[in-house]
Amino acid sequence: MIVVADTSVILNLCCVRQAELLPQLFHEVVIPHEVADEFRRLTVISPRFSGLALPAWLRQQSCSRVPDQLRAERLDPGETAALALALEIRANAVLIDERRDMKWLGNLA
């Protein structure tokens, strides 16, 4: 199973030292470069996340295109890129904490 993760999922699992759960549960975990950038930025500006590092087993990949409907949702760059990448690589799941109703997302696949 291939999943795409958003920043908060990776960051918070790293914070509680449980990030290794992800490769145990999923075949591959992919993040867009925007998520990696946001992760690194938050480890610098937030004392809560100071000293955390991205796990080496994460695969980083850029998405080539963000669908217009997804841009219209006005999500943060990491969430937008994670959803766009998941659609592009046909991931089995997306690990994200967004609480909006995005039922239309299934129509993009």
N, CA, C and O atoms as CSV, one atom per row, in Angstrom:
chain,resi,resn,atom,element,x,y,z
A,1,MET,N,N,0.836,-1.181,0.000
A,1,MET,CA,C,0.000,0.000,0.000
A,1,MET,C,C,0.878,1.240,0.000
A,1,MET,O,O,1.803,1.361,0.803
A,2,ILE,N,N,0.579,2.154,-0.905
A,2,ILE,CA,C,1.312,3.416,-0.980
A,2,ILE,C,C,0.421,4.529,-0.449
A,2,ILE,O,O,-0.724,4.682,-0.875
A,3,VAL,N,N,0.965,5.309,0.494
A,3,VAL,CA,C,0.220,6.429,1.059
A,3,VAL,C,C,1.034,7.708,0.909
A,3,VAL,O,O,2.264,7.686,0.873
A,4,VAL,N,N,0.318,8.815,0.822
A,4,VAL,CA,C,0.934,10.141,0.806
A,4,VAL,C,C,0.568,10.796,2.130
A,4,VAL,O,O,-0.581,10.725,2.564
A,5,ALA,N,N,1.544,11.434,2.772
A,5,ALA,CA,C,1.311,12.035,4.086
A,5,ALA,C,C,1.467,13.546,4.041
A,5,ALA,O,O,2.254,14.095,3.270
A,6,ASP,N,N,0.700,14.188,4.883
A,6,ASP,CA,C,0.786,15.624,5.098
A,6,ASP,C,C,1.774,15.883,6.242
A,6,ASP,O,O,2.163,14.959,6.956
A,7,THR,N,N,2.163,17.122,6.402
A,7,THR,CA,C,3.167,17.504,7.397
A,7,THR,C,C,2.774,17.121,8.814
A,7,THR,O,O,3.568,16.520,9.538
A,8,SER,N,N,1.568,17.459,9.213
A,8,SER,CA,C,1.187,17.261,10.610
A,8,SER,C,C,1.247,15.796,11.033
A,8,SER,O,O,1.597,15.496,12.175
A,9,VAL,N,N,0.914,14.894,10.137
A,9,VAL,CA,C,0.960,13.470,10.462
A,9,VAL,C,C,2.391,13.051,10.778
A,9,VAL,O,O,2.652,12.438,11.814
A,10,ILE,N,N,3.309,13.384,9.888
A,10,ILE,CA,C,4.718,13.025,10.083
A,10,ILE,C,C,5.294,13.746,11.300
A,10,ILE,O,O,5.949,13.131,12.142
A,11,LEU,N,N,5.050,15.036,11.386
A,11,LEU,CA,C,5.607,15.855,12.463
A,11,LEU,C,C,5.166,15.368,13.838
A,11,LEU,O,O,5.983,15.223,14.747
A,12,ASN,N,N,3.874,15.118,13.980
A,12,ASN,CA,C,3.373,14.708,15.287
A,12,ASN,C,C,3.796,13.284,15.661
A,12,ASN,O,O,4.039,13.004,16.835
A,13,LEU,N,N,3.886,12.395,14.690
A,13,LEU,CA,C,4.397,11.054,14.995
A,13,LEU,C,C,5.877,11.115,15.386
A,13,LEU,O,O,6.311,10.391,16.282
A,14,CYS,N,N,6.641,11.965,14.727
A,14,CYS,CA,C,8.044,12.144,15.113
A,14,CYS,C,C,8.142,12.719,16.524
A,14,CYS,O,O,9.011,12.333,17.305
A,15,CYS,N,N,7.257,13.627,16.829
A,15,CYS,CA,C,7.256,14.286,18.140
A,15,CYS,C,C,7.054,13.284,19.283
A,15,CYS,O,O,7.654,13.423,20.349
A,16,VAL,N,N,6.217,12.291,19.059
A,16,VAL,CA,C,5.960,11.287,20.100
A,16,VAL,C,C,6.777,10.011,19.863
A,16,VAL,O,O,6.517,8.971,20.469
A,17,ARG,N,N,7.756,10.110,18.982
A,17,ARG,CA,C,8.679,9.010,18.678
A,17,ARG,C,C,7.971,7.745,18.202
A,17,ARG,O,O,8.315,6.631,18.598
A,18,GLN,N,N,6.970,7.946,17.340
A,18,GLN,CA,C,6.218,6.813,16.802
A,18,GLN,C,C,6.167,6.808,15.273
A,18,GLN,O,O,5.328,6.119,14.692
A,19,ALA,N,N,7.036,7.553,14.623
A,19,ALA,CA,C,7.026,7.631,13.164
A,19,ALA,C,C,7.259,6.266,12.518
A,19,ALA,O,O,6.793,6.027,11.403
A,20,GLU,N,N,7.961,5.383,13.188
A,20,GLU,CA,C,8.249,4.058,12.622
A,20,GLU,C,C,6.995,3.203,12.459
A,20,GLU,O,O,7.047,2.138,11.845
A,21,LEU,N,N,5.879,3.660,13.001
A,21,LEU,CA,C,4.619,2.949,12.776
A,21,LEU,C,C,4.236,2.964,11.296
A,21,LEU,O,O,3.676,1.997,10.780
A,22,LEU,N,N,4.540,4.060,10.630
A,22,LEU,CA,C,4.105,4.204,9.239
A,22,LEU,C,C,4.708,3.155,8.304
A,22,LEU,O,O,3.951,2.519,7.569
A,23,PRO,N,N,6.023,2.938,8.288
A,23,PRO,CA,C,6.535,1.899,7.391
A,23,PRO,C,C,6.138,0.492,7.826
A,23,PRO,O,O,6.192,-0.442,7.026
A,24,GLN,N,N,5.745,0.334,9.073
A,24,GLN,CA,C,5.246,-0.967,9.524
A,24,GLN,C,C,3.836,-1.225,9.001
A,24,GLN,O,O,3.452,-2.368,8.757
A,25,LEU,N,N,3.073,-0.151,8.834
A,25,LEU,CA,C,1.686,-0.265,8.376
A,25,LEU,C,C,1.532,-0.207,6.863
A,25,LEU,O,O,0.623,-0.815,6.299
A,26,PHE,N,N,2.429,0.532,6.210
A,26,PHE,CA,C,2.283,0.782,4.781
A,26,PHE,C,C,3.545,0.385,4.034
A,26,PHE,O,O,4.651,0.481,4.566
A,27,HIS,N,N,3.372,-0.056,2.812
A,27,HIS,CA,C,4.499,-0.455,1.971
A,27,HIS,C,C,5.431,0.723,1.709
A,27,HIS,O,O,6.652,0.595,1.799
A,28,GLU,N,N,4.842,1.869,1.384
A,28,GLU,CA,C,5.638,3.049,1.063
A,28,GLU,C,C,4.903,4.309,1.493
A,28,GLU,O,O,3.694,4.430,1.298
A,29,VAL,N,N,5.644,5.247,2.081
A,29,VAL,CA,C,5.083,6.528,2.486
A,29,VAL,C,C,5.803,7.608,1.675
A,29,VAL,O,O,7.030,7.705,1.689
A,30,VAL,N,N,5.013,8.408,0.977
A,30,VAL,CA,C,5.533,9.437,0.081
A,30,VAL,C,C,5.074,10.801,0.580
A,30,VAL,O,O,3.946,10.960,1.046
A,31,ILE,N,N,5.963,11.776,0.476
A,31,ILE,CA,C,5.583,13.154,0.804
A,31,ILE,C,C,6.038,14.066,-0.338
A,31,ILE,O,O,7.076,13.822,-0.953
A,32,PRO,N,N,5.265,15.112,-0.618
A,32,PRO,CA,C,5.727,16.101,-1.596
A,32,PRO,C,C,6.800,16.987,-0.956
A,32,PRO,O,O,6.911,17.051,0.269
A,33,HIS,N,N,7.573,17.657,-1.780
A,33,HIS,CA,C,8.641,18.518,-1.277
A,33,HIS,C,C,8.097,19.636,-0.391
A,33,HIS,O,O,8.786,20.084,0.526
A,34,GLU,N,N,6.875,20.092,-0.650
A,34,GLU,CA,C,6.270,21.137,0.190
A,34,GLU,C,C,6.107,20.663,1.631
A,34,GLU,O,O,6.261,21.445,2.570
A,35,VAL,N,N,5.798,19.395,1.798
A,35,VAL,CA,C,5.656,18.834,3.150
A,35,VAL,C,C,7.020,18.778,3.832
A,35,VAL,O,O,7.138,19.125,5.007
A,36,ALA,N,N,8.042,18.349,3.114
A,36,ALA,CA,C,9.394,18.312,3.684
A,36,ALA,C,C,9.847,19.714,4.084
A,36,ALA,O,O,10.428,19.899,5.153
A,37,ASP,N,N,9.583,20.698,3.229
A,37,ASP,CA,C,9.964,22.081,3.533
A,37,ASP,C,C,9.231,22.597,4.760
A,37,ASP,O,O,9.833,23.233,5.626
A,38,GLU,N,N,7.933,22.327,4.836
A,38,GLU,CA,C,7.143,22.773,5.981
A,38,GLU,C,C,7.625,22.092,7.268
A,38,GLU,O,O,7.711,22.734,8.314
A,39,PHE,N,N,7.935,20.808,7.191
A,39,PHE,CA,C,8.450,20.066,8.343
A,39,PHE,C,C,9.728,20.739,8.862
A,39,PHE,O,O,9.849,21.026,10.053
A,40,ARG,N,N,10.667,20.983,7.963
A,40,ARG,CA,C,11.941,21.597,8.367
A,40,ARG,C,C,11.733,22.995,8.943
A,40,ARG,O,O,12.361,23.364,9.935
A,41,ARG,N,N,10.849,23.770,8.318
A,41,ARG,CA,C,10.573,25.126,8.807
A,41,ARG,C,C,9.999,25.089,10.217
A,41,ARG,O,O,10.396,25.881,11.072
A,42,LEU,N,N,9.076,24.183,10.460
A,42,LEU,CA,C,8.459,24.097,11.785
A,42,LEU,C,C,9.442,23.627,12.855
A,42,LEU,O,O,9.318,24.017,14.016
A,43,THR,N,N,10.407,22.802,12.487
A,43,THR,CA,C,11.399,22.371,13.482
A,43,THR,C,C,12.335,23.509,13.881
A,43,THR,O,O,12.975,23.464,14.932
A,44,VAL,N,N,12.405,24.529,13.026
A,44,VAL,CA,C,13.242,25.691,13.325
A,44,VAL,C,C,12.475,26.731,14.137
A,44,VAL,O,O,13.026,27.313,15.071
A,45,ILE,N,N,11.217,26.968,13.792
A,45,ILE,CA,C,10.478,28.073,14.428
A,45,ILE,C,C,9.676,27.656,15.659
A,45,ILE,O,O,9.284,28.519,16.445
A,46,SER,N,N,9.423,26.376,15.849
A,46,SER,CA,C,8.607,25.938,16.981
A,46,SER,C,C,9.439,25.127,17.977
A,46,SER,O,O,9.965,24.070,17.628
A,47,PRO,N,N,9.557,25.610,19.199
A,47,PRO,CA,C,10.322,24.868,20.203
A,47,PRO,C,C,9.786,23.444,20.416
A,47,PRO,O,O,10.550,22.534,20.736
A,48,ARG,N,N,8.499,23.262,20.242
A,48,ARG,CA,C,7.887,21.932,20.421
A,48,ARG,C,C,8.503,20.900,19.474
A,48,ARG,O,O,8.627,19.729,19.832
A,49,PHE,N,N,8.891,21.327,18.266
A,49,PHE,CA,C,9.405,20.409,17.259
A,49,PHE,C,C,10.915,20.516,17.055
A,49,PHE,O,O,11.468,19.892,16.149
A,50,SER,N,N,11.566,21.290,17.880
A,50,SER,CA,C,13.005,21.483,17.765
A,50,SER,C,C,13.750,20.148,17.856
A,50,SER,O,O,13.468,19.324,18.726
A,51,GLY,N,N,14.694,19.952,16.952
A,51,GLY,CA,C,15.515,18.746,16.978
A,51,GLY,C,C,14.950,17.562,16.230
A,51,GLY,O,O,15.621,16.535,16.115
A,52,LEU,N,N,13.734,17.671,15.717
A,52,LEU,CA,C,13.153,16.557,14.965
A,52,LEU,C,C,13.721,16.535,13.548
A,52,LEU,O,O,14.072,17.574,12.989
A,53,ALA,N,N,13.806,15.342,12.983
A,53,ALA,CA,C,14.303,15.195,11.613
A,53,ALA,C,C,13.353,14.304,10.828
A,53,ALA,O,O,12.721,13.403,11.379
A,54,LEU,N,N,13.266,14.574,9.531
A,54,LEU,CA,C,12.457,13.722,8.656
A,54,LEU,C,C,13.033,12.309,8.650
A,54,LEU,O,O,14.244,12.140,8.513
A,55,PRO,N,N,12.199,11.309,8.795
A,55,PRO,CA,C,12.697,9.934,8.715
A,55,PRO,C,C,13.292,9.641,7.343
A,55,PRO,O,O,12.756,10.071,6.322
A,56,ALA,N,N,14.389,8.916,7.326
A,56,ALA,CA,C,15.106,8.615,6.081
A,56,ALA,C,C,14.302,7.729,5.140
A,56,ALA,O,O,14.544,7.743,3.933
A,57,TRP,N,N,13.359,6.964,5.658
A,57,TRP,CA,C,12.586,6.043,4.827
A,57,TRP,C,C,11.491,6.737,4.018
A,57,TRP,O,O,10.906,6.119,3.128
A,58,LEU,N,N,11.205,7.996,4.305
A,58,LEU,CA,C,10.206,8.732,3.520
A,58,LEU,C,C,10.716,8.956,2.104
A,58,LEU,O,O,11.884,9.290,1.908
A,59,ARG,N,N,9.855,8.776,1.129
A,59,ARG,CA,C,10.217,9.085,-0.253
A,59,ARG,C,C,9.612,10.447,-0.589
A,59,ARG,O,O,8.413,10.661,-0.414
A,60,GLN,N,N,10.444,11.361,-1.070
A,60,GLN,CA,C,9.976,12.678,-1.475
A,60,GLN,C,C,9.795,12.710,-2.986
A,60,GLN,O,O,10.629,12.215,-3.745
A,61,GLN,N,N,8.679,13.308,-3.401
A,61,GLN,CA,C,8.376,13.397,-4.822
A,61,GLN,C,C,7.525,14.635,-5.075
A,61,GLN,O,O,6.625,14.953,-4.298
A,62,SER,N,N,7.817,15.320,-6.157
A,62,SER,CA,C,7.023,16.482,-6.546
A,62,SER,C,C,5.818,16.037,-7.358
A,62,SER,O,O,5.862,15.025,-8.057
A,63,CYS,N,N,4.744,16.806,-7.255
A,63,CYS,CA,C,3.605,16.555,-8.139
A,63,CYS,C,C,3.769,17.474,-9.351
A,63,CYS,O,O,4.302,18.578,-9.238
A,64,SER,N,N,3.312,17.010,-10.493
A,64,SER,CA,C,3.505,17.793,-11.707
A,64,SER,C,C,2.385,18.799,-11.943
A,64,SER,O,O,2.572,19.785,-12.656
A,65,ARG,N,N,1.212,18.548,-11.340
A,65,ARG,CA,C,0.074,19.421,-11.597
A,65,ARG,C,C,-0.887,19.402,-10.411
A,65,ARG,O,O,-1.144,18.352,-9.823
A,66,VAL,N,N,-1.413,20.574,-10.071
A,66,VAL,CA,C,-2.436,20.677,-9.018
A,66,VAL,C,C,-3.761,20.973,-9.701
A,66,VAL,O,O,-3.891,22.007,-10.356
A,67,PRO,N,N,-4.755,20.090,-9.566
A,67,PRO,CA,C,-6.062,20.332,-10.195
A,67,PRO,C,C,-6.694,21.640,-9.701
A,67,PRO,O,O,-6.550,22.011,-8.536
A,68,ASP,N,N,-7.390,22.323,-10.601
A,68,ASP,CA,C,-8.024,23.596,-10.265
A,68,ASP,C,C,-8.990,23.463,-9.095
A,68,ASP,O,O,-9.039,24.338,-8.231
A,69,GLN,N,N,-9.756,22.377,-9.058
A,69,GLN,CA,C,-10.695,22.189,-7.948
A,69,GLN,C,C,-9.964,22.124,-6.614
A,69,GLN,O,O,-10.475,22.601,-5.602
A,70,LEU,N,N,-8.803,21.552,-6.608
A,70,LEU,CA,C,-8.016,21.440,-5.384
A,70,LEU,C,C,-7.464,22.801,-4.970
A,70,LEU,O,O,-7.442,23.120,-3.781
A,71,ARG,N,N,-7.026,23.595,-5.920
A,71,ARG,CA,C,-6.560,24.955,-5.628
A,71,ARG,C,C,-7.674,25.782,-4.988
A,71,ARG,O,O,-7.419,26.591,-4.095
A,72,ALA,N,N,-8.889,25.580,-5.440
A,72,ALA,CA,C,-10.035,26.349,-4.948
A,72,ALA,C,C,-10.337,26.066,-3.482
A,72,ALA,O,O,-11.026,26.857,-2.837
A,73,GLU,N,N,-9.845,24.971,-2.948
A,73,GLU,CA,C,-10.108,24.630,-1.546
A,73,GLU,C,C,-9.366,25.517,-0.566
A,73,GLU,O,O,-9.727,25.577,0.610
A,74,ARG,N,N,-8.329,26.210,-1.033
A,74,ARG,CA,C,-7.550,27.112,-0.182
A,74,ARG,C,C,-6.959,26.411,1.040
A,74,ARG,O,O,-7.039,26.907,2.163
A,75,LEU,N,N,-6.378,25.272,0.795
A,75,LEU,CA,C,-5.660,24.545,1.826
A,75,LEU,C,C,-4.250,25.101,1.916
A,75,LEU,O,O,-3.835,25.885,1.062
A,76,ASP,N,N,-3.510,24.703,2.941
A,76,ASP,CA,C,-2.127,25.164,2.988
A,76,ASP,C,C,-1.314,24.423,1.927
A,76,ASP,O,O,-1.762,23.394,1.422
A,77,PRO,N,N,-0.137,24.922,1.582
A,77,PRO,CA,C,0.638,24.333,0.489
A,77,PRO,C,C,0.963,22.849,0.675
A,77,PRO,O,O,0.957,22.089,-0.294
A,78,GLY,N,N,1.242,22.437,1.899
A,78,GLY,CA,C,1.542,21.028,2.150
A,78,GLY,C,C,0.349,20.127,1.901
A,78,GLY,O,O,0.485,19.073,1.280
A,79,GLU,N,N,-0.812,20.531,2.377
A,79,GLU,CA,C,-2.026,19.742,2.159
A,79,GLU,C,C,-2.382,19.680,0.679
A,79,GLU,O,O,-2.730,18.621,0.156
A,80,THR,N,N,-2.290,20.828,0.012
A,80,THR,CA,C,-2.597,20.871,-1.416
A,80,THR,C,C,-1.672,19.951,-2.190
A,80,THR,O,O,-2.125,19.163,-3.020
A,81,ALA,N,N,-0.381,20.048,-1.922
A,81,ALA,CA,C,0.596,19.221,-2.637
A,81,ALA,C,C,0.410,17.737,-2.310
A,81,ALA,O,O,0.561,16.892,-3.192
A,82,ALA,N,N,0.087,17.411,-1.064
A,82,ALA,CA,C,-0.117,16.008,-0.686
A,82,ALA,C,C,-1.317,15.416,-1.427
A,82,ALA,O,O,-1.243,14.298,-1.937
A,83,LEU,N,N,-2.404,16.154,-1.485
A,83,LEU,CA,C,-3.587,15.657,-2.189
A,83,LEU,C,C,-3.334,15.538,-3.687
A,83,LEU,O,O,-3.733,14.557,-4.313
A,84,ALA,N,N,-2.669,16.541,-4.260
A,84,ALA,CA,C,-2.361,16.505,-5.695
A,84,ALA,C,C,-1.445,15.331,-6.019
A,84,ALA,O,O,-1.649,14.639,-7.017
A,85,LEU,N,N,-0.441,15.105,-5.185
A,85,LEU,CA,C,0.479,13.991,-5.413
A,85,LEU,C,C,-0.230,12.652,-5.272
A,85,LEU,O,O,0.013,11.728,-6.049
A,86,ALA,N,N,-1.102,12.552,-4.285
A,86,ALA,CA,C,-1.849,11.298,-4.095
A,86,ALA,C,C,-2.684,10.974,-5.335
A,86,ALA,O,O,-2.749,9.821,-5.763
A,87,LEU,N,N,-3.313,11.982,-5.900
A,87,LEU,CA,C,-4.084,11.770,-7.124
A,87,LEU,C,C,-3.172,11.363,-8.280
A,87,LEU,O,O,-3.494,10.457,-9.049
A,88,GLU,N,N,-2.043,12.038,-8.392
A,88,GLU,CA,C,-1.129,11.811,-9.507
A,88,GLU,C,C,-0.520,10.405,-9.495
A,88,GLU,O,O,-0.431,9.757,-10.538
A,89,ILE,N,N,-0.103,9.937,-8.320
A,89,ILE,CA,C,0.543,8.622,-8.258
A,89,ILE,C,C,-0.456,7.508,-7.938
A,89,ILE,O,O,-0.091,6.341,-7.795
A,90,ARG,N,N,-1.715,7.902,-7.832
A,90,ARG,CA,C,-2.779,6.943,-7.521
A,90,ARG,C,C,-2.496,6.184,-6.221
A,90,ARG,O,O,-2.547,4.956,-6.158
A,91,ALA,N,N,-2.197,6.974,-5.198
A,91,ALA,CA,C,-1.918,6.405,-3.878
A,91,ALA,C,C,-3.158,5.700,-3.348
A,91,ALA,O,O,-4.286,6.030,-3.713
A,92,ASN,N,N,-2.930,4.737,-2.493
A,92,ASN,CA,C,-4.036,4.004,-1.888
A,92,ASN,C,C,-4.739,4.804,-0.802
A,92,ASN,O,O,-5.915,4.583,-0.513
A,93,ALA,N,N,-3.999,5.746,-0.201
A,93,ALA,CA,C,-4.581,6.538,0.886
A,93,ALA,C,C,-3.772,7.820,1.064
A,93,ALA,O,O,-2.643,7.950,0.590
A,94,VAL,N,N,-4.403,8.759,1.770
A,94,VAL,CA,C,-3.753,10.012,2.126
A,94,VAL,C,C,-3.859,10.162,3.635
A,94,VAL,O,O,-4.937,10.010,4.209
A,95,LEU,N,N,-2.739,10.461,4.269
A,95,LEU,CA,C,-2.723,10.702,5.711
A,95,LEU,C,C,-2.701,12.213,5.912
A,95,LEU,O,O,-1.684,12.870,5.688
A,96,ILE,N,N,-3.839,12.748,6.338
A,96,ILE,CA,C,-4.008,14.198,6.425
A,96,ILE,C,C,-4.950,14.493,7.580
A,96,ILE,O,O,-5.782,13.657,7.934
A,97,ASP,N,N,-4.828,15.665,8.162
A,97,ASP,CA,C,-5.689,16.006,9.287
A,97,ASP,C,C,-6.745,17.044,8.950
A,97,ASP,O,O,-7.433,17.530,9.848
A,98,GLU,N,N,-6.889,17.393,7.689
A,98,GLU,CA,C,-7.881,18.385,7.274
A,98,GLU,C,C,-9.279,17.863,7.570
A,98,GLU,O,O,-9.579,16.693,7.331
A,99,ARG,N,N,-10.127,18.733,8.088
A,99,ARG,CA,C,-11.458,18.314,8.500
A,99,ARG,C,C,-12.573,18.805,7.575
A,99,ARG,O,O,-13.749,18.587,7.869
A,100,ARG,N,N,-12.235,19.451,6.482
A,100,ARG,CA,C,-13.260,19.934,5.548
A,100,ARG,C,C,-13.922,18.768,4.838
A,100,ARG,O,O,-13.365,17.676,4.728
A,101,ASP,N,N,-15.115,19.032,4.366
A,101,ASP,CA,C,-15.826,18.051,3.540
A,101,ASP,C,C,-15.292,18.160,2.122
A,101,ASP,O,O,-15.582,19.129,1.421
A,102,MET,N,N,-14.511,17.172,1.696
A,102,MET,CA,C,-13.927,17.193,0.354
A,102,MET,C,C,-14.362,15.955,-0.418
A,102,MET,O,O,-13.541,15.278,-1.037
A,103,LYS,N,N,-15.663,15.664,-0.377
A,103,LYS,CA,C,-16.190,14.499,-1.081
A,103,LYS,C,C,-15.919,14.556,-2.585
A,103,LYS,O,O,-15.788,13.517,-3.232
A,104,TRP,N,N,-15.834,15.761,-3.139
A,104,TRP,CA,C,-15.591,15.938,-4.562
A,104,TRP,C,C,-14.244,15.364,-4.978
A,104,TRP,O,O,-14.030,15.081,-6.157
A,105,LEU,N,N,-13.325,15.185,-4.014
A,105,LEU,CA,C,-11.992,14.721,-4.332
A,105,LEU,C,C,-12.014,13.387,-5.075
A,105,LEU,O,O,-11.174,13.149,-5.943
A,106,GLY,N,N,-12.944,12.537,-4.750
A,106,GLY,CA,C,-13.059,11.249,-5.424
A,106,GLY,C,C,-13.362,11.406,-6.891
A,106,GLY,O,O,-13.053,10.510,-7.676
A,107,ASN,N,N,-13.955,12.510,-7.288
A,107,ASN,CA,C,-14.280,12.755,-8.680
A,107,ASN,C,C,-13.062,13.110,-9.536
A,107,ASN,O,O,-13.138,13.068,-10.764
A,108,LEU,N,N,-11.950,13.455,-8.906
A,108,LEU,CA,C,-10.759,13.835,-9.639
A,108,LEU,C,C,-9.937,12.633,-10.068
A,108,LEU,O,O,-9.148,12.724,-11.008
A,109,ALA,N,N,-10.112,11.526,-9.400
A,109,ALA,CA,C,-9.277,10.349,-9.668
A,109,ALA,C,C,-9.588,9.725,-11.019
A,109,ALA,O,O,-8.973,8.727,-11.395
